[in-house]
Amino acid sequence: MSLKAFHIFFIALSALTLFGFSGWLLLAGAVSSPELQFGGAVASFVAGAGLLEYGRRFLRKFKQLSYM
């Protein structure tokens, strides 16, 4: 597996983890501070979207490199 392929895989996995964490925070229910949970969910979602944008720009920049 090339470094480019691993990089794309790791970005996708990290974004999915952040989206999952955001959903979990929204569905977990307010235990102690609902504002903090909602803020964390929004921050996780924004970070996941940022990773997807980073991955898109990475692919555009290094499109000449092969995956092997």
Backbone bond lengths (Angstrom), bond angles and torsions (degrees), N, CA, C in turn:
res aa  C-N    CA-C-N  psi(-1)  N-CA   C-N-CA  omega(-1)  CA-C   N-CA-C  phi
1 M - - - 1.445 - - 1.528 107.29 -
2 S 1.315 115.61 130.31 1.452 119.67 -178.32 1.531 110.83 -78.11
3 L 1.297 114.76 167.17 1.451 120.58 178.13 1.527 110.68 -64.90
4 K 1.326 117.19 -36.12 1.461 121.04 178.72 1.537 110.41 -64.38
5 A 1.318 116.79 -46.67 1.460 120.93 -179.75 1.529 110.86 -63.86
6 F 1.327 116.92 -42.31 1.462 119.82 178.30 1.520 110.62 -63.81
7 H 1.320 116.98 -39.30 1.454 121.41 -179.70 1.535 110.46 -62.34
8 I 1.322 117.07 -46.18 1.456 121.30 178.84 1.528 110.58 -64.23
9 F 1.323 117.05 -43.11 1.463 121.11 177.79 1.523 111.26 -60.26
10 F 1.322 116.91 -44.72 1.457 121.07 -178.18 1.531 111.49 -68.05
11 I 1.303 118.19 -37.41 1.462 121.60 177.07 1.528 109.77 -64.16
12 A 1.329 117.18 -45.81 1.460 120.83 -179.95 1.526 111.36 -63.68
13 L 1.312 116.85 -43.00 1.457 121.06 178.86 1.529 111.39 -63.85
14 S 1.310 116.77 -41.52 1.462 120.83 178.80 1.526 111.60 -65.73
15 A 1.334 116.72 -41.06 1.466 120.28 178.67 1.530 110.35 -64.39
16 L 1.333 117.08 -43.69 1.469 119.68 177.98 1.519 111.72 -62.25
17 T 1.313 116.69 -38.40 1.462 120.56 177.52 1.523 110.91 -63.70
18 L 1.327 116.91 -42.80 1.465 120.04 179.08 1.525 111.70 -65.97
19 F 1.336 117.60 -40.83 1.466 120.13 177.53 1.532 110.88 -65.45
20 G 1.312 116.69 -39.58 1.465 120.64 176.46 1.516 112.34 -64.21
21 F 1.317 116.40 -41.51 1.468 120.21 178.28 1.518 110.79 -65.52
22 S 1.328 116.44 -38.54 1.461 120.53 177.63 1.526 110.49 -62.66
23 G 1.320 116.91 -46.23 1.460 120.54 177.84 1.512 112.33 -63.08
24 W 1.322 116.29 -40.06 1.462 119.73 178.77 1.530 111.05 -63.08
25 L 1.329 116.76 -41.32 1.460 119.60 178.40 1.520 111.45 -63.16
26 L 1.327 117.21 -37.78 1.458 119.99 179.84 1.526 111.86 -71.76
27 L 1.324 117.78 -35.30 1.462 121.16 -176.48 1.523 113.89 -91.22
28 A 1.309 117.98 -13.02 1.467 120.83 -175.05 1.518 112.00 -69.75
29 G 1.300 117.58 -23.61 1.452 119.59 -177.43 1.515 110.73 90.20
30 A 1.280 114.66 154.29 1.463 120.30 -177.53 1.521 110.08 -80.40
31 V 1.306 116.15 108.58 1.459 120.65 179.34 1.522 109.98 -87.45
32 S 1.315 116.79 -55.97 1.463 118.61 -177.30 1.527 112.07 -120.93
33 S 1.311 117.60 -47.10 1.466 119.56 -179.21 1.525 109.31 -138.84
34 P 1.318 117.05 102.20 1.471 119.80 -177.58 1.529 112.85 -64.46
35 E 1.330 117.69 -29.96 1.461 119.91 178.62 1.522 111.20 -65.05
36 L 1.317 116.11 -40.62 1.457 120.86 179.41 1.530 110.64 -67.54
37 Q 1.328 116.69 -39.74 1.457 119.67 177.77 1.519 111.17 -65.22
38 F 1.323 117.27 -43.06 1.459 120.28 179.23 1.528 110.35 -65.23
39 G 1.323 117.14 -40.98 1.460 120.91 177.48 1.516 111.68 -62.36
40 G 1.316 116.72 -41.15 1.458 120.78 177.08 1.518 112.14 -65.37
41 A 1.334 116.22 -38.10 1.465 120.04 178.40 1.520 110.73 -65.42
42 V 1.317 116.78 -42.96 1.467 120.50 179.07 1.526 110.26 -65.72
43 A 1.325 116.87 -43.70 1.465 120.58 179.73 1.528 110.86 -62.92
44 S 1.324 118.03 -40.46 1.457 121.25 178.42 1.520 111.37 -65.91
45 F 1.327 116.55 -40.47 1.461 120.20 178.73 1.525 110.95 -64.87
46 V 1.325 116.88 -42.87 1.466 120.91 179.15 1.528 110.36 -64.67
47 A 1.325 117.23 -40.50 1.463 120.51 178.50 1.529 110.68 -65.13
48 G 1.329 117.62 -39.65 1.457 120.57 176.88 1.521 111.94 -64.23
49 A 1.327 116.47 -42.02 1.465 120.19 176.80 1.526 110.55 -64.54
50 G 1.322 116.65 -38.01 1.461 120.43 176.81 1.516 112.00 -63.54
51 L 1.318 117.24 -38.74 1.466 120.24 176.84 1.516 111.85 -65.71
52 L 1.325 117.30 -38.46 1.462 119.34 177.02 1.526 111.18 -64.31
53 E 1.320 116.36 -40.54 1.467 119.76 177.29 1.528 110.58 -65.52
54 Y 1.319 116.37 -40.16 1.470 120.04 176.36 1.525 110.48 -60.82
55 G 1.321 117.29 -43.42 1.456 120.87 178.95 1.521 112.03 -62.99
56 R 1.323 116.82 -39.72 1.461 120.80 177.61 1.521 110.95 -62.96
57 R 1.319 116.82 -44.85 1.464 120.20 178.87 1.524 111.78 -68.10
58 F 1.316 116.94 -35.78 1.464 120.69 177.11 1.529 110.44 -62.57
59 L 1.332 116.36 -45.27 1.459 119.65 179.17 1.524 111.86 -63.40
60 R 1.330 116.49 -39.02 1.460 119.24 179.60 1.532 110.69 -67.05
61 K 1.326 116.83 -39.24 1.458 120.59 -177.47 1.530 112.38 -70.54
62 F 1.325 116.34 -37.99 1.470 120.63 -174.93 1.522 111.85 -110.60
63 K 1.327 117.65 34.51 1.460 119.75 -178.68 1.528 111.93 -68.87
64 Q 1.321 118.88 -22.22 1.461 120.94 -179.67 1.533 111.59 -76.24
65 L 1.313 119.41 -18.55 1.460 121.91 178.64 1.522 110.30 -80.79
66 S 1.312 116.46 140.84 1.461 119.67 179.53 1.535 109.74 -83.15
67 Y 1.320 115.62 167.14 1.460 121.65 178.20 1.514 112.04 -86.42
68 M 1.304 118.36 -3.86 1.454 121.30 -178.36 1.474 112.22 -105.46
